[in-house]
Amino acid sequence: MSQTAYDVAAVRADFPILDSQVRGKPLVFLDTAASAQKPQVVIDTISEFYEAHYANIHRGVYRLSAEATQRYEGARDTVQKFIGAADRREIVFVRNATEAINLVAHTWAEQNLEAGDEILITALEHHANIVPWQMLGQRKGVQLRVAPINAQGEVILEEFEKLISDRTRLVALTQVSNALGTILPLEQMIPMAHARGAKVLVDGAQAIPHMPVDVTQMDADFYVFSGHKLLGPSGIGVLYGKHALLESMPPFLGGGDMIESVSFEKSTYAPPPARFEAGTPDIAGAVGLAAAMDYLQGIGVERVAQWEHQLLEQATAKLAEIDGLRMIGTASEKSAVVSFVLDGIHAHDVGTALDQAGVAVRVGHHCAQPVMEIFGVPATVRASFALYNTPDEIDRLTEALRETVEIFR
Ligand SMILES: *Cc1c(COP(=O)(O)O)cnc(C)c1O
């Protein structure tokens, strides 16, 4: 398989929505960094699960409930293998990356951090990896430190290392910046944090759809991501945590499924992962996520990464030819995201003009306002590429941008 050329037409045929027309033109979908489109096999797996196997899990002694439980727990095995976790009990199903980070803030951090302790993040973080720590800071008097970036949008490693002190209890890092596409050198950063005794939470929301990830090899203490950016359904996400850590943590939400025994005097909690999965979860979502992972693995994550890298290089070269276009984020290691501004034209006007041409891009601050501030722009236009995008679509993007520049000048 790895010897044959990447067959993007075959990949596109798996995604029914890519056949749609927008304003009479074929859709060019360049917003996968916000959420990915879904292959037919994911859509079919979810509807087939509801049609033929659905019941609540972990409860019934009857056949359907046993089947549904098997599919849900099977999805946990799929996730475990996909991210290289050592133990299936290290996989906790949550709603999304945001919930996973909040879970860690309300359990592990609540239990282990005290006033004067520090959490180190980077200037590239998504709001989901900033706000929960600020809220924790307000509750507990914990300080938030921020590692700066350079003009290319790369973390300055020396500064990062200097900011890790004996008071640093947690380093919370994105693996790939959603606003700029910067890939962080975690193989250097994680050992720096561990050397000072800090735990590391990795926000993998933008990484896991686009590159092979092995949480055990990277030695993350926590790793979080969302299913919807990984060709899976929305409403399901994953918190990975090292087993010993999860074992030591108090529950997040209380209710059914997370207990061992309940009386009005006292309840005892189930071991992880059940301890963190109170109530009926998104059963079909977990099953759909497993189907998305199987699909991606069938093509090959490494091959997808290579294809996307070619698209990035092509887009970077073509956009450089556009008059008055300034690229925001030019890191040497980037995933397939281009963020830019056009001289004298507001990003929202660019987005609207591109929509007229059937090209869907994101405009705004991309839930990373601090990054925008550093580059002195309120918003950028962001095009993000995925396994189903083509060189032809990049031409459509650049043509539409040229026309936009002409109209506005
Ligand atoms: C999208 C994203 C999140 C949040 O994901 P949700 O699915 O909205 O919870 C967090 N971090 C990064 C880097 C993201 O791109």
The ligand as a MOL file (V3000), in Angstrom:
LIG
                    3D

  0  0  0     0  0            999 V3000
M  V30 BEGIN CTAB
M  V30 COUNTS 15 15 0 0 0
M  V30 BEGIN ATOM
M  V30 1 C -10.2630 22.5390 18.7430 0
M  V30 2 C -9.2000 22.6020 19.7590 0
M  V30 3 C -9.4810 22.4680 21.1220 0
M  V30 4 C -10.8720 22.3290 21.6490 0
M  V30 5 O -11.5480 21.2920 21.0500 0
M  V30 6 P -13.1090 21.1170 21.3880 0
M  V30 7 O -13.4960 19.9850 20.5160 0
M  V30 8 O -13.7610 22.3980 21.0120 0
M  V30 9 O -13.1880 20.8140 22.8370 0
M  V30 10 C -8.4380 22.4970 21.9980 0
M  V30 11 N -7.1920 22.6650 21.5860 0
M  V30 12 C -6.8720 22.7860 20.2880 0
M  V30 13 C -5.4500 22.9390 19.8930 0
M  V30 14 C -7.8700 22.7680 19.3420 0
M  V30 15 O -7.5640 22.9150 18.0530 0
M  V30 END ATOM
M  V30 BEGIN BOND
M  V30 1 1 1 2
M  V30 2 1 2 3
M  V30 3 2 2 14
M  V30 4 1 3 4
M  V30 5 2 3 10
M  V30 6 1 4 5
M  V30 7 1 5 6
M  V30 8 2 6 7
M  V30 9 1 6 8
M  V30 10 1 6 9
M  V30 11 1 10 11
M  V30 12 2 11 12
M  V30 13 1 12 13
M  V30 14 1 12 14
M  V30 15 1 14 15
M  V30 END BOND
M  V30 END CTAB
M  END
